[in-house]
């Protein structure tokens, strides 16, 4: 009987020891998994999501990336008064889609620094319509892909773009 009680006590010790080992293993697994998840999760890619706030001015953005565009005469080209890139990038011209940028009508690559130039469009702008000139990054291949060459944002995460209109009359420069 003593031997049986001793065996039960030993079994209980082994079971509680086994439970502690399993519990400890589970805790360390969860800690390890959590740490691995934090350090291994991919960085969030910049989004091309447009905030509700649209820049209403034709004054260039402040900072190392900026753009300035005047209202334009209708046509197949948009003239850019000033484009400033910290690193080479793209200017894409977007249709207006209910007050936010819509389809891309054309894009032009610009080197880093301050430049002026033009963007050739796939179709003509229309009189009385609004358009957006938006800065996009370049992934280094000098080939525009709106899925890879995403819009650039300023320090407050606002996409750097300006709104302009097209009309039958010559643009006021």
C-alpha positions as CSV (number, residue, x, y, z in Angstrom):
1,X,0.0,0.0,0.0
2,X,2.9,2.3,0.8
3,X,4.4,1.5,-2.5
4,X,1.2,2.2,-4.3
5,X,0.8,5.6,-2.6
6,X,4.5,6.4,-3.4
7,X,3.8,5.5,-7.1
8,X,0.7,7.7,-7.2
9,X,2.7,10.6,-5.7
10,X,5.5,10.0,-8.3
11,X,2.9,9.9,-11.1
12,X,1.3,13.1,-9.9
13,X,4.7,14.8,-9.8
14,X,5.5,13.5,-13.3
15,X,2.1,14.7,-14.6
16,X,2.5,18.1,-13.0
17,X,6.1,18.3,-14.3
18,X,4.9,17.3,-17.8
19,X,2.1,19.9,-17.6
20,X,4.6,22.6,-16.6
21,X,6.9,21.6,-19.5
22,X,4.0,21.7,-22.0
23,X,2.8,25.0,-20.6
24,X,6.3,26.4,-20.7
25,X,6.7,25.2,-24.3
26,X,3.4,26.8,-25.3
27,X,4.4,30.1,-23.7
28,X,7.8,30.1,-25.4
29,X,6.2,29.1,-28.7
30,X,3.7,32.0,-28.5
31,X,6.4,34.5,-27.6
32,X,8.7,33.2,-30.4
33,X,5.8,33.3,-32.9
34,X,4.9,36.8,-31.9
35,X,8.5,38.0,-32.1
36,X,8.9,36.4,-35.5
37,X,5.7,37.9,-36.8
38,X,6.7,41.4,-35.7
39,X,10.1,41.2,-37.2
40,X,9.3,39.2,-40.3
41,X,6.1,40.9,-41.4
42,X,6.6,42.8,-44.7
43,X,6.7,46.6,-44.5
44,X,3.5,48.1,-45.5
45,X,3.7,49.3,-49.1
46,X,2.7,52.9,-49.8
47,X,-0.8,53.1,-51.0
48,X,-2.1,54.9,-53.9
49,X,-5.3,55.7,-52.0
50,X,-6.3,59.3,-52.3
51,X,-7.4,61.1,-49.2
52,X,-10.6,63.1,-49.2
53,X,-8.5,66.2,-49.1
54,X,-7.6,67.4,-52.6
55,X,-5.1,70.3,-53.1
56,X,-7.1,73.2,-54.6
57,X,-4.2,75.4,-55.4
58,X,-1.7,75.5,-58.2
59,X,1.1,76.5,-55.7
60,X,3.8,73.8,-55.6
61,X,4.0,71.6,-52.5
62,X,6.7,72.4,-50.0
63,X,9.6,70.1,-49.6
64,X,11.9,68.1,-51.8
65,X,9.0,66.9,-54.1
66,X,6.7,69.6,-55.6
67,X,4.7,70.4,-58.7
68,X,3.2,73.6,-60.2
69,X,0.7,73.5,-63.1
70,X,-1.3,76.4,-64.6
71,X,-4.7,75.9,-66.2
72,X,-4.3,74.5,-69.7
73,X,-5.5,75.0,-73.3
74,X,-7.3,71.8,-74.4
75,X,-5.0,69.4,-76.2
76,X,-2.9,66.3,-76.2
77,X,-0.2,67.8,-73.9
78,X,-0.1,69.2,-70.4
79,X,2.6,71.8,-69.7
80,X,4.2,71.7,-66.3
81,X,5.5,75.0,-65.0
82,X,7.7,73.4,-62.3
83,X,8.4,69.8,-61.2
84,X,10.8,69.1,-58.4
85,X,11.9,65.5,-57.4
86,X,14.2,64.5,-54.7
87,X,14.8,61.3,-56.7
88,X,13.8,60.8,-60.3
89,X,10.0,60.2,-60.8
90,X,6.9,60.5,-62.8
91,X,4.2,63.1,-63.3
92,X,0.9,61.4,-64.2
93,X,-2.1,63.4,-65.4
94,X,-5.4,62.0,-64.1
95,X,-9.1,62.6,-65.1
96,X,-11.4,64.1,-62.5
97,X,-13.6,61.4,-60.9
98,X,-16.1,63.2,-58.8
99,X,-13.5,65.5,-57.2
100,X,-10.7,62.9,-56.9
101,X,-8.1,61.6,-59.4
102,X,-9.5,59.0,-61.8
103,X,-8.0,57.4,-64.9
104,X,-4.4,58.2,-65.9
105,X,-4.3,60.0,-69.3
106,X,-0.5,60.1,-69.6
107,X,2.7,60.2,-67.6
108,X,6.2,61.6,-68.1
109,X,9.5,60.7,-66.4
110,X,11.6,63.5,-64.9
111,X,15.1,63.4,-63.4
112,X,15.8,64.5,-59.8
113,X,16.0,68.2,-59.2
114,X,13.9,71.1,-60.5
115,X,12.6,70.9,-64.0
116,X,9.8,72.0,-66.3
117,X,8.3,70.1,-69.2
118,X,5.2,68.5,-70.6
119,X,3.2,65.3,-70.4
120,X,1.9,63.7,-73.6
121,X,-1.6,62.4,-73.2
122,X,-3.4,59.3,-74.7
123,X,-6.4,61.5,-75.5
124,X,-7.1,65.2,-75.5
125,X,-8.3,67.2,-72.5
126,X,-11.8,68.7,-72.8
127,X,-12.8,72.2,-72.3
128,X,-14.3,73.0,-68.8
129,X,-13.1,69.8,-67.3
130,X,-10.8,69.4,-64.3
131,X,-7.7,67.3,-64.2
132,X,-5.0,66.4,-61.7
133,X,-1.2,66.4,-62.1
134,X,0.2,63.9,-59.6
135,X,3.8,63.0,-58.6
136,X,4.7,59.3,-58.6
137,X,7.9,57.5,-57.7
138,X,10.0,55.6,-60.2
139,X,11.2,52.1,-59.3
140,X,14.4,52.7,-61.3
141,X,13.4,51.1,-64.6
142,X,12.1,54.4,-66.2
143,X,8.9,52.5,-67.3
144,X,5.7,53.8,-65.8
145,X,3.5,51.3,-64.0
146,X,0.9,52.8,-61.7
147,X,0.8,49.7,-59.6
148,X,4.6,49.9,-58.8
149,X,5.3,53.6,-59.3
150,X,3.0,54.8,-56.6
151,X,2.0,58.4,-55.8
152,X,4.4,60.4,-53.7
153,X,3.2,61.8,-50.4
154,X,4.4,64.7,-48.3
155,X,5.2,64.6,-44.5
156,X,1.5,64.5,-43.6
157,X,0.9,61.5,-45.9
158,X,-1.1,63.7,-48.4
159,X,-0.5,62.7,-52.0
160,X,1.4,65.5,-53.9
161,X,-0.8,66.7,-56.7
162,X,-2.4,69.8,-58.1
163,X,-5.7,70.4,-59.8
164,X,-6.1,72.3,-63.0
165,X,-8.7,73.0,-65.7
166,X,-8.6,72.8,-69.4
167,X,-10.3,75.4,-71.6
168,X,-10.6,76.6,-75.3
169,X,-8.7,79.8,-74.4
170,X,-4.9,79.8,-74.0
171,X,-3.6,79.1,-70.5
172,X,-2.7,82.1,-68.5
173,X,1.1,81.7,-67.8
